[in-house]
Amino acid sequence: VQLQASGGGLVQAGGSLTLSCAASGGTFGSYTMAWFRQAPGKEREFVAAITRSGGTTYYADSVKGRFTISRNNAKNTVYLQMNSLKAEDTAVYSCAASTNLSPPYGRSRYVDADEYDYWGQGTLVTVSS
């Protein structure tokens, strides 16, 4: 499975940006998808996840209410709509796919990077204050 993230760039604080992650080489509808990010000098952190059907989503507290994860299984693509961006959102954002995660697994597993089998290369989001 190959994951290609795109849509990063430079945006002013308070602005919006939408990231996309296109998957190929697998059965997209069978994967739980997620976004993680890594800021300079910091550990990678969970941002958002969405179940196979798109029926359930999970968010980090830091982005809840500002970011929205969605997917289009017909287009093999997962999205991250980011609104009200802050300087602290600056990071490289990577998409990830899990072949194993599914309900009734709890949130603690969806936020764990070790649960994801495939990773994209990342796209840089820079928010200027």
Phi, psi and omega per residue, in radians:
V1 nan 2.275 3.081
Q2 -1.981 2.367 3.136
L3 -2.091 2.259 -3.101
Q4 -2.155 1.905 3.124
A5 -1.586 2.569 3.120
S6 -2.684 2.959 3.061
G7 1.844 -0.094 3.123
G8 -1.214 2.936 3.123
G9 2.919 -2.917 3.137
L10 -1.757 2.273 -3.128
V11 -2.482 2.624 3.105
Q12 -1.373 2.668 3.065
A13 -0.963 2.399 -3.088
G14 1.595 -0.176 -3.126
G15 -1.476 -3.052 -3.084
S16 -2.272 2.719 3.118
L17 -2.711 2.550 3.074
T18 -2.110 2.169 3.067
L19 -1.686 2.586 3.071
S20 -2.206 2.628 3.067
C21 -2.399 1.959 -3.128
A22 -1.697 2.310 -3.137
A23 -1.875 2.575 3.075
S24 -2.563 2.719 3.069
G25 1.508 0.141 3.140
G26 -2.643 -2.959 3.114
T27 -1.778 1.636 -2.977
F28 -0.988 -0.695 -3.087
G29 -1.155 -0.181 3.133
S30 -1.699 0.040 -3.097
Y31 -1.869 2.379 2.830
T32 -1.334 2.391 -3.090
M33 -2.049 2.633 -3.122
A34 -2.619 2.822 2.986
W35 -2.070 2.372 3.005
F36 -2.167 2.855 3.076
R37 -2.483 2.724 3.097
Q38 -2.429 2.026 3.097
A39 -1.499 2.752 3.137
P40 -0.972 2.213 3.090
G41 1.332 0.141 -3.117
K42 -2.135 2.894 3.092
E43 -1.316 2.710 3.042
R44 -1.135 2.466 -3.137
E45 -2.346 2.654 3.107
F46 -1.233 2.467 3.079
V47 -2.003 -0.975 -3.076
A48 -2.830 2.697 3.085
A49 -2.480 2.716 3.137
I50 -2.465 2.366 -3.118
T51 -1.262 3.008 -3.008
R52 -0.956 -0.765 -3.103
S53 -1.481 -0.218 -3.053
G54 1.506 0.087 -3.051
G55 -1.321 -0.373 -3.119
T56 -2.309 2.408 3.097
T57 -2.251 2.688 3.091
Y58 -2.305 2.549 -3.128
Y59 -2.383 2.622 2.934
A60 -1.215 2.574 -3.129
D61 -1.023 -0.573 -3.066
S62 -1.203 -0.313 -3.102
V63 -2.066 -0.101 -3.093
K64 -1.035 2.302 -3.119
G65 1.549 -0.235 3.117
R66 -1.984 -0.606 -3.099
F67 -1.887 2.603 3.076
T68 -2.348 2.177 3.059
I69 -1.708 2.446 3.105
S70 -2.609 2.948 3.134
R71 -2.543 2.690 3.040
N72 -2.225 1.754 -3.058
N73 -1.177 -0.464 3.105
A74 -1.216 -0.457 -3.136
K75 -1.829 0.063 3.132
N76 0.944 0.726 -3.031
T77 -2.373 2.457 3.012
V78 -2.047 2.558 -3.057
Y79 -2.156 2.733 2.990
L80 -2.351 1.830 3.086
Q81 -1.503 2.142 -3.084
M82 -2.068 2.056 3.135
N83 -2.030 2.861 3.102
S84 0.852 0.855 -3.071
L85 -1.134 2.536 -3.139
K86 -2.098 2.821 3.131
A87 -1.010 -0.596 -3.120
E88 -1.275 -0.081 3.037
D89 -1.464 -0.118 3.119
T90 -1.057 2.167 -3.081
A91 -3.112 2.973 2.924
V92 -1.580 2.148 -3.113
Y93 -1.761 2.237 -3.135
S94 -2.132 2.485 3.038
C95 -1.693 2.709 -3.089
A96 -2.524 2.661 -3.126
A97 -2.217 2.423 3.090
S98 -2.085 2.305 3.096
T99 -1.568 -0.172 -2.983
N100 -1.882 -0.608 -3.041
L101 -1.163 2.336 3.067
S102 -2.884 2.791 3.034
P103 -1.017 2.534 0.188
P104 -1.708 0.475 3.088
Y105 -0.983 2.521 -3.097
G106 -1.506 3.005 -3.072
R107 -0.982 -0.607 -3.061
S108 -1.034 -0.472 3.120
R109 -1.470 -0.606 -3.131
Y110 -1.164 -0.454 -3.104
V111 -1.581 -0.059 -3.071
D112 -1.554 2.045 -3.106
A113 -1.058 -0.490 -3.122
D114 -1.182 -0.265 3.133
E115 -1.396 -0.138 -3.038
Y116 -1.799 2.353 -3.017
D117 -1.645 -0.542 -3.044
Y118 -2.214 2.485 -3.084
W119 -2.315 2.491 3.013
G120 -1.511 3.094 -3.016
Q121 -1.458 -0.282 3.121
G122 1.688 2.633 3.068
T123 -2.362 2.383 -3.015
L124 -1.502 2.244 3.039
V125 -2.000 2.159 3.122
T126 -2.112 2.138 -3.128
V127 -1.937 2.060 -3.130
S128 -1.595 2.416 -3.109
S129 -1.706 nan nan
